[in-house]
Amino acid sequence: MGGEDWRPLLEQTRSAARRLTSQGRAVISQGGRVVDPSTAKGPIRIGLL
């Protein structure tokens, strides 16, 4: 995907990451620190456990 084609998928991706986090299967981090997925704003990293 190039250009802006990925933007419509962003909220779906963040929602999936929140589900994985609530299931204990992933962590969401920003700036190297694990953050609460419900309050994370801006770029996030998703780490699978």
Stockholm file with secondary structure:
# STOCKHOLM 1.0

chainA/1-49         MGGEDWRPLLEQTRSAARRLTSQGRAVISQGGRVVDPSTAKGPIRIGLL
#=GR chainA/1-49 SS CCTTTTGGGHHHHHHHHHHHHHTTSEEEEETTEECCTTTCCSCCEEEEC
#=GC SS_cons        CCTTTTGGGHHHHHHHHHHHHHTTSEEEEETTEECCTTTCCSCCEEEEC
//
